[in-house]
Amino acid sequence: MITELKITDTLIGSKRVIQGWDIGVMGMKEGGKRTLNVPAHLAYGERQIGKFITPNSNLIFHVELIEVRPRE
């Protein structure tokens, strides 16, 4: 299943997103694109999330970093 997810604003390392995202976007630059292959233990582990993310699911994200803003 492919779905589009737009995260408008998040602070990397703040535990607002799954650990695989925190690790995966580190070092990216504005305009950069990357595919994140996130193993279950860095995603949701044994938890069911909605009806599409089953327990122990490995996740794939195609990410484009639009803008980087410094912490205030």
Phi, psi and omega per residue, in radians:
M1 nan 2.378 3.108
I2 -2.033 2.295 3.086
T3 -2.434 2.709 3.135
E4 -1.791 2.275 -3.139
L5 -2.206 2.218 3.102
K6 -1.995 2.021 3.045
I7 -1.698 2.051 -3.014
T8 -1.466 -0.527 -3.067
D9 -2.823 2.110 3.069
T10 -2.636 2.682 3.125
L11 -1.819 1.997 -3.108
I12 -1.114 2.359 -3.133
G13 1.532 0.040 -3.098
S14 -1.641 0.029 -3.128
K15 1.133 0.474 3.048
R16 -1.551 -0.272 3.089
V17 -2.205 2.954 3.141
I18 -1.104 2.688 -3.086
Q19 -1.022 -0.606 3.112
G20 -1.061 -0.575 3.072
W21 -1.240 -0.825 3.128
D22 -0.942 -0.797 -3.133
I23 -1.244 -0.754 -3.012
G24 -1.192 -0.547 -3.095
V25 -1.644 -0.134 3.092
M26 -1.000 2.350 3.103
G27 1.503 -0.100 3.110
M28 -1.267 2.662 3.082
K29 -1.988 2.782 3.104
E30 -0.916 2.356 -3.130
G31 1.476 -0.135 -3.125
G32 -1.254 2.600 3.097
K33 -2.166 2.516 -3.095
R34 -2.717 2.558 3.004
T35 -1.780 2.174 3.129
L36 -1.788 2.080 3.029
N37 -1.772 1.763 -3.006
V38 -1.775 2.020 3.085
P39 -1.213 2.718 -3.058
A40 -0.901 -0.708 -3.075
H41 -1.199 -0.274 3.051
L42 -1.818 0.106 3.115
A43 -1.989 -1.876 -3.081
Y44 -1.943 0.036 3.079
G45 1.008 -2.214 -3.068
E46 -1.511 0.037 -3.110
R47 -1.461 2.526 2.982
Q48 -1.549 2.278 3.102
I49 -2.076 1.927 -3.083
G50 1.083 -2.665 3.135
K51 -1.793 -0.071 -3.066
F52 -1.856 -0.442 3.123
I53 -1.783 1.818 -3.109
T54 -1.498 2.835 3.117
P55 -0.960 2.513 3.105
N56 1.080 0.552 3.119
S57 -1.464 2.322 2.929
N58 -1.474 2.423 -3.056
L59 -2.068 2.586 3.089
I60 -2.146 2.240 3.110
F61 -2.192 2.401 2.988
H62 -1.815 1.996 -2.970
V63 -1.984 2.410 2.964
E64 -2.206 2.143 -3.133
L65 -1.569 1.967 -3.059
I66 -1.447 -0.802 -3.042
E67 -2.592 2.494 3.033
V68 -2.041 2.218 3.100
R69 -2.105 2.397 3.130
P70 -1.202 2.722 3.066
R71 -1.091 2.550 3.105
E72 -1.656 nan nan
